[in-house]
Structure formats: C-alpha cells, structure tokens
C-alpha cells in the first residue's frame, strides 16, 4: 500500500528518534548514506516498539523501503553497494529540530558559496537589464533565491556555533579545579573538540565575512556588493537596495562569530597546557618503567614492580591503573601562572637594575682616537667606498665578504660583513633597489671556524 508523501513526513516528524538515530550514524561515520542493514534495524526497532497494532501497521506501510523510495524521501537505493541515501533537504529539516545535530559550514562549503556568487556576477555582466528579457528575469530570480539561501545558511551556522560554544563552555567551566584522571580524559576530549571547531568552522566563517580578506579571489561580500552596483548602474535602484540589505544581514553575524571566537580562545591555551602536561607525565612514566625493567631478574617470576603495557593505554590511565592503591589527582588552576611568573621576573630584574649604581664617566676618559674597533671601521668604510661594486648584485653579503677578506687579510673577522653591508647601503641604497630572498635553509658563509647564516640580498638599478 502506498502512503502519500505528506503523511509519511508527518509520521517521520512524530517519530523523530528514527531519523535522529540514522543522522547520528551518518555523522559518527562521516558519510551521507547508511547501510541497508542499519536502515532495516532502525525501522524494525521502531515498529516493534509500538504496541498498538493499528499504529504498528501504519508505520510498517509508511516506513517500508519501497514506500520511502516512491515518495522521494529516499533519493538513492543501491542494492549492489547496499546503501540507502535520504533526500538532503529532509535530513536538513530534522537537523533544524535539534541544534546538537546541526552541521556547521566548513571551508569547502564557504568556497562553494563564493563560486556560486562569482558565476552569478559573471552571468549578469553581459545581460540586457530589461523586464521583457526572459533570461534577465531568470537570472534575477536565481540571484535572490541564492541570497536568501546564503543568508539562511549563515544564520543557521551562527546558531550552531553559538550552541556548540555554550555546550562546551558549560561542561568545561563546570569541571572543578581538582580532576581525577578519568575526568581529565573527558576534559581533554572536549578541549580537542574546541580546537576542531575553532580551526574548521570559526576561522573559515570569519574569512567568509571579512570583506578585506587578502586572497587571489574576490571575497563573497565584495561580489554581492559588485552585483548590487551592477543593478544600480542599469537603473534598478530598488533591487540594488534589497541586495545591499541581504549583504548587511549576512555581515551582521560577524560580531557574534567574533564573540564566539573570543569565548573559545581561552580554552585553546588550556588545551595546549593539558597536552604538554600529559606528554610530560607519559614520558616520566615511561622512563620510570624502563629503569624498573632494567632491575628485573629471573628470580622475581613475573612479580614485577611495573608490568609492561601498551603505550597507548599509558596516556591517561597509566598512573591510575598501576599506582599502589593511590589516585593521582591533578590541580588545574584557573590562572595562567606562567604569565604571573614572567611578570614577577621582569619586576625583580627591573628592581635589580635600579639598585645597581651607574658608572660615572667623564669626557676626558673617552679616548676614541686609539680605539682599534673604530680604526677597523674606518678602514672598512674606506674599502667599501673605493670598491667598484656595480649592479646588478646577486648576493651582497658574499661580495662584501670576498672584498674584505682580500683587503684586510689576517685582520678580517666574519662579523665585519654586517658593517660593510651597512656602509654599502648608506652610499648606494638610494640609487639601487633592494630585494631580500627568504630561503630555507638560509645561506651560509664560513670563515675561521665561524658561520654566518643570512637571507640573500639582491641589488639592482
């Protein structure tokens, strides 16, 4: 028996737990379809859980695979692959019912939106803007449909990010300062979720909403602005105004996303501190395990102080499982004591400098005429000024090194290159164009057991 689409959708909405179970399976396995076996199990569990025979029969007819394919709820049923795929629009409807199951927009999806706007702008440019032009009317309708869709996607994505930020903040802030190892593991997993949301969802959305984003392609909001100007120039001021309103509506989410970003940023530092701390704990335990195993002999007969276990299990549970009847607790303080300690050191160093009396020198004590360093500097400046170094110069450091090594002989030291380059730039810097080449690894000049690492300087007229 065939059940109409509207009645089927009503029954699916009344029994949302079926679709939620299928959506959770797709999200956990990162796929857009479900195996046929999983689909049958979900539907059979739901039908058998209904006690009334009439309701059970009605669900059996509506949720049957053939009926869902006929009504279009299922868009693909591949017997050879054994998969079932639902209509994306229907899946999105059920995601809207529950914010926890809403999917955030990733970088690829934002890029797809930008490409659609770019194609729309290119298709509008050669058009004749006339109400009697059917092609113009189609492109115009498509534009406003696209803007409505983008505005809705950005609004839903902002709501999703706000919900995720509230959910994670609630759990992370609720945790007490003193955590057991098992609780710390859950805490760490949530911090990893914060980092993933920050990198994969918040940063791409801020780039999408940033009109001044520096890239090879035009930002999406700039494309909307260009389309609005195109309508304004062709005499469609009202349409240009509505396009501008859509842009402002999309841009209005920037402050909210920026606020969510600042909310999650404080947890990113905490995630890094946790990771480094647990890495240190793991390394200390492994070292202790190695030392203990070196003391084993055949007389112990497997009565080890420490037993060898899998390295993966050590990360969180190692200390707790193998301690002698004690629970390891870690105190996570609310304050960042590294910052406070650094400020304390700066303050102490400042006081220390202020307590030391400054040495007093008079003018008569300065005998710069016989200073060997000043003499060598004058000599280097004279050599560089007289040298016939013509552009273009591929590597200025190497040229100055060869020149000074030849002229100074045994007096030459590798550090003199820097002063020689400075003299050259003072004399020729206004007439020549400088270009610095950043290479990895950096270039090297070796002389008398010293090495100078530098980025190549090129000079041209």
ZAMI-331878 format. One record per residue (C-alpha): residue number from 1; chain; x, y, z. Coordinates in steps of 0.001 Angstrom, whole numbers. Layout:
# ZAMI-331878
[rec NUM; "A"; [X; Y; Z]]
...
This chain:
# ZAMI-331878
[rec 1; "A"; [0; 0; 0]]
[rec 2; "A"; [1320; 3439; -988]]
[rec 3; "A"; [1390; 6161; 1697]]
[rec 4; "A"; [1430; 9750; 426]]
[rec 5; "A"; [4477; 11948; 972]]
[rec 6; "A"; [2745; 14364; 3351]]
[rec 7; "A"; [1505; 11562; 5614]]
[rec 8; "A"; [4919; 9876; 5528]]
[rec 9; "A"; [6679; 13098; 6539]]
[rec 10; "A"; [4171; 13675; 9351]]
[rec 11; "A"; [4861; 10183; 10710]]
[rec 12; "A"; [8623; 10728; 10451]]
[rec 13; "A"; [8285; 14005; 12363]]
[rec 14; "A"; [6124; 12341; 15020]]
[rec 15; "A"; [8785; 9645; 15422]]
[rec 16; "A"; [11871; 11835; 15112]]
[rec 17; "A"; [14017; 9398; 17082]]
[rec 18; "A"; [14252; 7152; 13973]]
[rec 19; "A"; [15776; 9904; 11832]]
[rec 20; "A"; [17933; 11102; 14733]]
[rec 21; "A"; [19417; 7622; 15036]]
[rec 22; "A"; [20197; 7495; 11313]]
[rec 23; "A"; [21635; 11038; 11335]]
[rec 24; "A"; [23849; 10186; 14314]]
[rec 25; "A"; [25156; 7153; 12417]]
[rec 26; "A"; [25976; 9281; 9367]]
[rec 27; "A"; [27728; 11935; 11485]]
[rec 28; "A"; [29742; 9441; 13524]]
[rec 29; "A"; [30935; 7633; 10362]]
[rec 30; "A"; [31305; 10861; 8312]]
[rec 31; "A"; [29136; 9733; 5408]]
[rec 32; "A"; [25942; 10882; 3660]]
[rec 33; "A"; [24333; 7458; 3373]]
[rec 34; "A"; [23616; 4495; 5648]]
[rec 35; "A"; [23997; 743; 5045]]
[rec 36; "A"; [20751; -1039; 4221]]
[rec 37; "A"; [21206; -3263; 7269]]
[rec 38; "A"; [21392; -231; 9590]]
[rec 39; "A"; [18268; 1228; 7969]]
[rec 40; "A"; [16291; -2009; 8435]]
[rec 41; "A"; [17417; -2338; 12057]]
[rec 42; "A"; [16332; 1218; 12922]]
[rec 43; "A"; [12930; 824; 11279]]
[rec 44; "A"; [12273; -2636; 12777]]
[rec 45; "A"; [13217; -1451; 16275]]
[rec 46; "A"; [10785; 1435; 15971]]
[rec 47; "A"; [7897; -641; 14548]]
[rec 48; "A"; [8277; -3391; 17146]]
[rec 49; "A"; [8379; -819; 19969]]
[rec 50; "A"; [4843; 370; 19090]]
[rec 51; "A"; [2314; -1777; 20988]]
[rec 52; "A"; [-927; -733; 19244]]
[rec 53; "A"; [-1464; -2943; 16182]]
[rec 54; "A"; [-3075; -190; 14069]]
[rec 55; "A"; [-173; 2203; 14718]]
[rec 56; "A"; [2337; -561; 14074]]
[rec 57; "A"; [717; -1436; 10730]]
[rec 58; "A"; [620; 2206; 9702]]
[rec 59; "A"; [4309; 2657; 10477]]
[rec 60; "A"; [5152; -579; 8650]]
[rec 61; "A"; [3459; 716; 5489]]
[rec 62; "A"; [4905; 4239; 5728]]
[rec 63; "A"; [8468; 3325; 6755]]
[rec 64; "A"; [8832; 499; 4267]]
[rec 65; "A"; [11785; 902; 1918]]
[rec 66; "A"; [9601; 715; -1227]]
[rec 67; "A"; [7242; 3406; 69]]
[rec 68; "A"; [10084; 5770; 1062]]
[rec 69; "A"; [11615; 5362; -2404]]
[rec 70; "A"; [8260; 6032; -4144]]
[rec 71; "A"; [7541; 9146; -2073]]
[rec 72; "A"; [11056; 10513; -2685]]
[rec 73; "A"; [12142; 10532; 957]]
[rec 74; "A"; [14964; 8200; -73]]
[rec 75; "A"; [16846; 9587; -3065]]
[rec 76; "A"; [19106; 6577; -3678]]
[rec 77; "A"; [18807; 2843; -3004]]
[rec 78; "A"; [21793; 924; -4353]]
[rec 79; "A"; [21372; -2832; -3942]]
[rec 80; "A"; [24856; -3715; -5195]]
[rec 81; "A"; [26561; -1379; -2704]]
[rec 82; "A"; [23958; -1999; -5]]
[rec 83; "A"; [23397; 1665; 868]]
[rec 84; "A"; [20406; 3969; 1344]]
[rec 85; "A"; [20609; 7780; 978]]
[rec 86; "A"; [17913; 10215; 2118]]
[rec 87; "A"; [16997; 13470; 422]]
[rec 88; "A"; [19459; 16111; 1729]]
[rec 89; "A"; [16632; 18619; 2263]]
[rec 90; "A"; [14744; 16178; 4512]]
[rec 91; "A"; [17883; 15462; 6540]]
[rec 92; "A"; [18436; 19214; 6995]]
[rec 93; "A"; [14831; 19607; 8217]]
[rec 94; "A"; [15453; 17128; 11028]]
[rec 95; "A"; [18757; 18809; 11863]]
[rec 96; "A"; [16842; 22066; 12403]]
[rec 97; "A"; [14680; 20323; 15001]]
[rec 98; "A"; [17738; 19635; 17164]]
[rec 99; "A"; [20631; 22129; 17349]]
[rec 100; "A"; [23023; 19441; 18546]]
[rec 101; "A"; [22649; 17670; 15208]]
[rec 102; "A"; [23091; 20769; 13039]]
[rec 103; "A"; [26195; 20692; 10886]]
[rec 104; "A"; [28481; 23689; 10698]]
[rec 105; "A"; [29678; 25074; 7378]]
[rec 106; "A"; [33244; 24075; 6526]]
[rec 107; "A"; [35762; 25840; 4297]]
[rec 108; "A"; [34767; 23836; 1196]]
[rec 109; "A"; [31116; 24866; 1618]]
[rec 110; "A"; [32020; 28536; 2007]]
[rec 111; "A"; [34151; 28259; -1130]]
[rec 112; "A"; [31182; 26722; -2960]]
[rec 113; "A"; [29041; 29738; -1962]]
[rec 114; "A"; [31737; 32107; -3255]]
[rec 115; "A"; [31902; 30260; -6587]]
[rec 116; "A"; [28110; 30487; -6969]]
[rec 117; "A"; [28219; 34253; -6360]]
[rec 118; "A"; [31106; 34653; -8798]]
[rec 119; "A"; [29238; 32718; -11510]]
[rec 120; "A"; [26106; 34803; -10892]]
[rec 121; "A"; [28101; 38034; -11242]]
[rec 122; "A"; [29712; 36863; -14495]]
[rec 123; "A"; [26327; 35844; -15920]]
[rec 124; "A"; [24816; 39247; -15078]]
[rec 125; "A"; [27523; 41312; -16772]]
[rec 126; "A"; [26612; 40630; -20452]]
[rec 127; "A"; [22841; 40655; -19795]]
[rec 128; "A"; [20489; 43326; -21105]]
[rec 129; "A"; [18680; 44586; -17990]]
[rec 130; "A"; [15096; 44697; -19215]]
[rec 131; "A"; [11895; 43359; -17660]]
[rec 132; "A"; [10928; 41880; -21021]]
[rec 133; "A"; [14179; 39897; -21226]]
[rec 134; "A"; [13332; 36358; -20075]]
[rec 135; "A"; [16997; 35486; -19462]]
[rec 136; "A"; [17381; 38549; -17216]]
[rec 137; "A"; [14268; 37610; -15238]]
[rec 138; "A"; [15612; 34081; -14694]]
[rec 139; "A"; [19000; 35331; -13521]]
[rec 140; "A"; [17341; 37908; -11273]]
[rec 141; "A"; [15129; 35302; -9605]]
[rec 142; "A"; [18095; 32963; -9239]]
[rec 143; "A"; [20127; 35753; -7591]]
[rec 144; "A"; [17543; 36498; -4912]]
[rec 145; "A"; [16959; 32785; -4272]]
[rec 146; "A"; [20721; 32384; -3807]]
[rec 147; "A"; [20947; 35374; -1443]]
[rec 148; "A"; [18062; 34046; 656]]
[rec 149; "A"; [19736; 30639; 807]]
[rec 150; "A"; [23123; 32121; 1810]]
[rec 151; "A"; [21512; 34314; 4459]]
[rec 152; "A"; [19706; 31294; 5931]]
[rec 153; "A"; [22858; 29144; 5888]]
[rec 154; "A"; [24921; 31807; 7634]]
[rec 155; "A"; [22192; 32381; 10236]]
[rec 156; "A"; [21865; 28641; 10960]]
[rec 157; "A"; [25646; 28271; 11116]]
[rec 158; "A"; [25895; 31115; 13636]]
[rec 159; "A"; [23204; 29477; 15785]]
[rec 160; "A"; [25082; 26172; 15538]]
[rec 161; "A"; [28380; 27770; 16616]]
[rec 162; "A"; [26683; 29580; 19500]]
[rec 163; "A"; [25107; 26326; 20674]]
[rec 164; "A"; [28419; 24460; 20455]]
[rec 165; "A"; [30242; 27239; 22335]]
[rec 166; "A"; [27597; 27240; 25104]]
[rec 167; "A"; [27651; 23450; 25343]]
[rec 168; "A"; [31433; 23200; 25582]]
[rec 169; "A"; [31732; 26169; 27940]]
[rec 170; "A"; [29093; 24684; 30218]]
[rec 171; "A"; [30999; 21408; 30569]]
[rec 172; "A"; [34489; 22913; 30737]]
[rec 173; "A"; [33587; 25641; 33245]]
[rec 174; "A"; [31524; 23216; 35342]]
[rec 175; "A"; [34536; 20965; 35951]]
[rec 176; "A"; [36065; 21510; 39355]]
[rec 177; "A"; [39662; 22581; 39800]]
[rec 178; "A"; [40591; 19105; 41026]]
[rec 179; "A"; [40077; 16366; 38421]]
[rec 180; "A"; [40683; 12653; 38515]]
[rec 181; "A"; [42468; 11050; 35575]]
[rec 182; "A"; [39203; 9722; 34103]]
[rec 183; "A"; [37567; 13151; 34338]]
[rec 184; "A"; [40677; 14764; 32874]]
[rec 185; "A"; [40399; 12459; 29852]]
[rec 186; "A"; [36837; 13662; 29202]]
[rec 187; "A"; [38017; 17216; 29776]]
[rec 188; "A"; [40799; 16756; 27223]]
[rec 189; "A"; [38408; 15320; 24622]]
[rec 190; "A"; [36226; 18406; 24914]]
[rec 191; "A"; [39242; 20668; 24525]]
[rec 192; "A"; [40087; 18824; 21304]]
[rec 193; "A"; [36506; 19492; 20120]]
[rec 194; "A"; [37051; 23191; 20857]]
[rec 195; "A"; [40198; 23221; 18718]]
[rec 196; "A"; [38458; 21437; 15828]]
[rec 197; "A"; [35501; 23850; 15860]]
[rec 198; "A"; [37873; 26814; 16068]]
[rec 199; "A"; [40055; 25696; 13139]]
[rec 200; "A"; [37454; 24110; 10844]]
[rec 201; "A"; [34351; 26268; 11369]]
[rec 202; "A"; [35004; 29610; 13085]]
[rec 203; "A"; [38115; 30706; 11146]]
[rec 204; "A"; [36581; 29859; 7695]]
[rec 205; "A"; [33383; 31764; 8591]]
[rec 206; "A"; [35320; 34844; 9728]]
[rec 207; "A"; [37282; 34728; 6458]]
[rec 208; "A"; [33973; 34450; 4572]]
[rec 209; "A"; [32524; 37508; 6354]]
[rec 210; "A"; [35699; 39588; 6023]]
[rec 211; "A"; [35486; 41978; 3070]]
[rec 212; "A"; [39167; 42892; 3394]]
[rec 213; "A"; [40420; 39305; 3241]]
[rec 214; "A"; [43619; 39234; 1140]]
[rec 215; "A"; [43390; 36410; -1390]]
[rec 216; "A"; [43694; 35703; -5090]]
[rec 217; "A"; [39893; 35654; -5438]]
[rec 218; "A"; [37261; 38240; -4591]]
[rec 219; "A"; [35641; 37917; -1148]]
[rec 220; "A"; [31946; 36811; -1273]]
[rec 221; "A"; [30608; 40046; 253]]
[rec 222; "A"; [32555; 42066; -2315]]
[rec 223; "A"; [30893; 40024; -5084]]
[rec 224; "A"; [27453; 40789; -3602]]
[rec 225; "A"; [28414; 44460; -3499]]
[rec 226; "A"; [29528; 44355; -7158]]
[rec 227; "A"; [26249; 42735; -8200]]
[rec 228; "A"; [24342; 45468; -6328]]
[rec 229; "A"; [26358; 48186; -8117]]
[rec 230; "A"; [25603; 46481; -11436]]
[rec 231; "A"; [21855; 46720; -10751]]
[rec 232; "A"; [22224; 50326; -9606]]
[rec 233; "A"; [24094; 51395; -12759]]
[rec 234; "A"; [21477; 49738; -15002]]
[rec 235; "A"; [18616; 51641; -13345]]
[rec 236; "A"; [17306; 49016; -10888]]
[rec 237; "A"; [17867; 51010; -7676]]
[rec 238; "A"; [15244; 49083; -5681]]
[rec 239; "A"; [16822; 45734; -6468]]
[rec 240; "A"; [20248; 47186; -5641]]
[rec 241; "A"; [18885; 48344; -2275]]
[rec 242; "A"; [17495; 44873; -1454]]
[rec 243; "A"; [20803; 43257; -2461]]
[rec 244; "A"; [22580; 45633; -89]]
[rec 245; "A"; [20168; 44669; 2705]]
[rec 246; "A"; [20976; 40993; 2162]]
[rec 247; "A"; [24662; 41831; 2413]]
[rec 248; "A"; [24138; 43736; 5683]]
[rec 249; "A"; [22051; 40868; 7059]]
[rec 250; "A"; [24859; 38391; 6282]]
[rec 251; "A"; [27522; 40747; 7640]]
[rec 252; "A"; [25596; 41278; 10897]]
[rec 253; "A"; [26699; 37811; 12064]]
[rec 254; "A"; [30366; 38851; 12140]]
[rec 255; "A"; [30253; 40326; 15650]]
[rec 256; "A"; [28525; 37255; 17054]]
[rec 257; "A"; [31060; 34877; 15475]]
[rec 258; "A"; [33924; 37082; 16721]]
[rec 259; "A"; [32456; 36906; 20220]]
[rec 260; "A"; [32211; 33088; 19964]]
[rec 261; "A"; [35834; 33020; 18791]]
[rec 262; "A"; [36968; 35004; 21847]]
[rec 263; "A"; [34940; 32696; 24099]]
[rec 264; "A"; [36713; 29608; 22764]]
[rec 265; "A"; [40174; 31133; 22557]]
[rec 266; "A"; [40706; 30872; 26308]]
[rec 267; "A"; [40201; 27112; 26079]]
[rec 268; "A"; [42809; 26728; 23301]]
[rec 269; "A"; [45591; 27759; 25682]]
[rec 270; "A"; [44192; 25357; 28258]]
[rec 271; "A"; [44167; 22552; 25654]]
[rec 272; "A"; [47833; 23135; 24883]]
[rec 273; "A"; [48778; 23195; 28584]]
[rec 274; "A"; [46904; 19920; 29172]]
[rec 275; "A"; [48572; 18271; 26204]]
[rec 276; "A"; [52084; 19305; 27258]]
[rec 277; "A"; [51438; 18262; 30865]]
[rec 278; "A"; [50195; 14815; 29925]]
[rec 279; "A"; [53051; 14345; 27492]]
[rec 280; "A"; [55457; 15095; 30348]]
[rec 281; "A"; [53600; 12662; 32636]]
[rec 282; "A"; [53726; 9961; 29989]]
[rec 283; "A"; [57439; 10495; 29345]]
[rec 284; "A"; [58231; 10415; 33071]]
[rec 285; "A"; [56270; 7184; 33499]]
[rec 286; "A"; [57987; 5541; 30526]]
[rec 287; "A"; [61390; 6486; 31896]]
[rec 288; "A"; [60473; 5064; 35298]]
[rec 289; "A"; [59147; 1898; 33645]]
[rec 290; "A"; [62399; 1483; 31687]]
[rec 291; "A"; [64517; 1909; 34833]]
[rec 292; "A"; [62363; -561; 36766]]
[rec 293; "A"; [62503; -3173; 33988]]
[rec 294; "A"; [66308; -2999; 33981]]
[rec 295; "A"; [66289; -4287; 37586]]
[rec 296; "A"; [64205; -7421; 36796]]
[rec 297; "A"; [65752; -10881; 37063]]
[rec 298; "A"; [64559; -14467; 36716]]
[rec 299; "A"; [64080; -14889; 40481]]
[rec 300; "A"; [61146; -12478; 40547]]
[rec 301; "A"; [58998; -14918; 38487]]
[rec 302; "A"; [56813; -12275; 36839]]
[rec 303; "A"; [56196; -10459; 40135]]
[rec 304; "A"; [57114; -7164; 38622]]
[rec 305; "A"; [57010; -3812; 40292]]
[rec 306; "A"; [55696; -2463; 36962]]
[rec 307; "A"; [54239; -4599; 34199]]
[rec 308; "A"; [54817; -3744; 30562]]
[rec 309; "A"; [51624; -2336; 28999]]
[rec 310; "A"; [50612; -805; 25703]]
[rec 311; "A"; [51949; 2731; 25254]]
[rec 312; "A"; [48520; 3951; 24121]]
[rec 313; "A"; [46967; 2981; 27452]]
[rec 314; "A"; [49558; 4884; 29430]]
[rec 315; "A"; [48428; 8298; 28211]]
[rec 316; "A"; [45623; 8781; 30750]]
[rec 317; "A"; [45131; 5528; 32646]]
[rec 318; "A"; [48732; 4506; 33218]]
[rec 319; "A"; [49349; 6237; 36529]]
[rec 320; "A"; [45890; 5443; 37907]]
[rec 321; "A"; [45854; 1737; 36978]]
[rec 322; "A"; [49393; 950; 38104]]
[rec 323; "A"; [49784; 3108; 41195]]
[rec 324; "A"; [49921; 1353; 44548]]
[rec 325; "A"; [46361; 1959; 45721]]
[rec 326; "A"; [46506; 5711; 45203]]
[rec 327; "A"; [44500; 8006; 42929]]
[rec 328; "A"; [46559; 10526; 41019]]
[rec 329; "A"; [44927; 13957; 41068]]
[rec 330; "A"; [45976; 16968; 39030]]
[rec 331; "A"; [45173; 20504; 40126]]
[rec 332; "A"; [44214; 22712; 37139]]
[rec 333; "A"; [44413; 26307; 38344]]
[rec 334; "A"; [42189; 28981; 36877]]
[rec 335; "A"; [45045; 31446; 36469]]
[rec 336; "A"; [47865; 31258; 33969]]
[rec 337; "A"; [50754; 31161; 36422]]
[rec 338; "A"; [53356; 31307; 33632]]
[rec 339; "A"; [52265; 34881; 32840]]
[rec 340; "A"; [52342; 35875; 36516]]
[rec 341; "A"; [55774; 34314; 36991]]
[rec 342; "A"; [57185; 36118; 33939]]
[rec 343; "A"; [55833; 39426; 35232]]
[rec 344; "A"; [57423; 38698; 38607]]
[rec 345; "A"; [60804; 38065; 36949]]
[rec 346; "A"; [60551; 41275; 34914]]
[rec 347; "A"; [59730; 43253; 38051]]
[rec 348; "A"; [62615; 41699; 40002]]
[rec 349; "A"; [65045; 42361; 37133]]
[rec 350; "A"; [63908; 45998; 36949]]
[rec 351; "A"; [64428; 46470; 40678]]
[rec 352; "A"; [67794; 44794; 40448]]
[rec 353; "A"; [68934; 47163; 37691]]
[rec 354; "A"; [67677; 50189; 39625]]
[rec 355; "A"; [69626; 49154; 42763]]
[rec 356; "A"; [72972; 48968; 40921]]
[rec 357; "A"; [74677; 52397; 40804]]
[rec 358; "A"; [75517; 53514; 37291]]
[rec 359; "A"; [79198; 54007; 36474]]
[rec 360; "A"; [80129; 57659; 36005]]
[rec 361; "A"; [82454; 58540; 33156]]
[rec 362; "A"; [83772; 61929; 32152]]
[rec 363; "A"; [84557; 63176; 28692]]
[rec 364; "A"; [88309; 63111; 29277]]
[rec 365; "A"; [88226; 59330; 29796]]
[rec 366; "A"; [86897; 58667; 26291]]
[rec 367; "A"; [89903; 58032; 24102]]
[rec 368; "A"; [88256; 57068; 20842]]
[rec 369; "A"; [91206; 58050; 18678]]
[rec 370; "A"; [93171; 54908; 19560]]
[rec 371; "A"; [90190; 52523; 19682]]
[rec 372; "A"; [91122; 49568; 17396]]
[rec 373; "A"; [87450; 48910; 16598]]
[rec 374; "A"; [86922; 52456; 15331]]
[rec 375; "A"; [90088; 52181; 13272]]
[rec 376; "A"; [88947; 48968; 11575]]
[rec 377; "A"; [85518; 50504; 10938]]
[rec 378; "A"; [87086; 53494; 9202]]
[rec 379; "A"; [89205; 51133; 7151]]
[rec 380; "A"; [86158; 49010; 6165]]
[rec 381; "A"; [84180; 52121; 5151]]
[rec 382; "A"; [87103; 53347; 3044]]
[rec 383; "A"; [87441; 49933; 1321]]
[rec 384; "A"; [83723; 49706; 531]]
[rec 385; "A"; [83523; 53310; -727]]
[rec 386; "A"; [86509; 52855; -3059]]
[rec 387; "A"; [85435; 49411; -4296]]
[rec 388; "A"; [83937; 49216; -7769]]
[rec 389; "A"; [80826; 47178; -6935]]
[rec 390; "A"; [78435; 47551; -9855]]
[rec 391; "A"; [74815; 46399; -10131]]
[rec 392; "A"; [73196; 44006; -10518]]
[rec 393; "A"; [74464; 42293; -7363]]
[rec 394; "A"; [73209; 38753; -6882]]
[rec 395; "A"; [74424; 38262; -3282]]
[rec 396; "A"; [75691; 41388; -1465]]
[rec 397; "A"; [76872; 39516; 1636]]
[rec 398; "A"; [79103; 37218; -430]]
[rec 399; "A"; [80522; 40136; -2472]]
[rec 400; "A"; [81388; 42135; 677]]
[rec 401; "A"; [82891; 39009; 2289]]
[rec 402; "A"; [85233; 38392; -666]]
[rec 403; "A"; [86202; 42094; -827]]
[rec 404; "A"; [87014; 42476; 2893]]
[rec 405; "A"; [88786; 39099; 3142]]
[rec 406; "A"; [91095; 40135; 294]]
[rec 407; "A"; [91794; 43674; 1551]]
[rec 408; "A"; [92072; 43065; 5313]]
[rec 409; "A"; [93868; 39732; 5239]]
[rec 410; "A"; [94549; 38424; 8758]]
[rec 411; "A"; [92684; 41348; 10361]]
[rec 412; "A"; [89425; 40209; 8774]]
[rec 413; "A"; [86680; 38787; 11012]]
[rec 414; "A"; [83369; 37370; 9781]]
[rec 415; "A"; [81294; 39859; 11768]]
[rec 416; "A"; [82774; 42734; 9707]]
[rec 417; "A"; [80449; 41711; 6841]]
[rec 418; "A"; [77491; 43352; 8606]]
[rec 419; "A"; [79227; 46706; 8941]]
[rec 420; "A"; [80490; 46512; 5355]]
[rec 421; "A"; [76956; 45864; 4063]]
[rec 422; "A"; [75698; 48801; 6153]]
[rec 423; "A"; [78321; 51098; 4592]]
[rec 424; "A"; [77345; 49947; 1103]]
[rec 425; "A"; [73646; 50576; 1752]]
[rec 426; "A"; [74389; 54074; 3119]]
[rec 427; "A"; [76216; 55029; -64]]
[rec 428; "A"; [74193; 53226; -2771]]
[rec 429; "A"; [70863; 52492; -1078]]
[rec 430; "A"; [69083; 55475; -2632]]
[rec 431; "A"; [70061; 54560; -6192]]
[rec 432; "A"; [69691; 50779; -6113]]
[rec 433; "A"; [66650; 48597; -5484]]
[rec 434; "A"; [66949; 46033; -2658]]
[rec 435; "A"; [65251; 42627; -2697]]
[rec 436; "A"; [65561; 40112; 153]]
[rec 437; "A"; [65186; 36399; -720]]
[rec 438; "A"; [63948; 34184; 2124]]
[rec 439; "A"; [65211; 30636; 1647]]
[rec 440; "A"; [65135; 27515; 3779]]
[rec 441; "A"; [67779; 26604; 4746]]
[rec 442; "A"; [69449; 30029; 4894]]
[rec 443; "A"; [72686; 30707; 3063]]
[rec 444; "A"; [75965; 30299; 4951]]
[rec 445; "A"; [79438; 31881; 4846]]
[rec 446; "A"; [82212; 30119; 6795]]
[rec 447; "A"; [85495; 31758; 7869]]
[rec 448; "A"; [87945; 30725; 10615]]
[rec 449; "A"; [85528; 28338; 12371]]
[rec 450; "A"; [82716; 30949; 12355]]
[rec 451; "A"; [79489; 30635; 10377]]
[rec 452; "A"; [77175; 33453; 9270]]
[rec 453; "A"; [73611; 32442; 8316]]
[rec 454; "A"; [71709; 35066; 6333]]
[rec 455; "A"; [68967; 35785; 3784]]
[rec 456; "A"; [70291; 36754; 365]]
[rec 457; "A"; [70212; 40490; -549]]
[rec 458; "A"; [69956; 41353; -4247]]
[rec 459; "A"; [70577; 44869; -5585]]
[rec 460; "A"; [69579; 46105; -9000]]
[rec 461; "A"; [69408; 49511; -10693]]
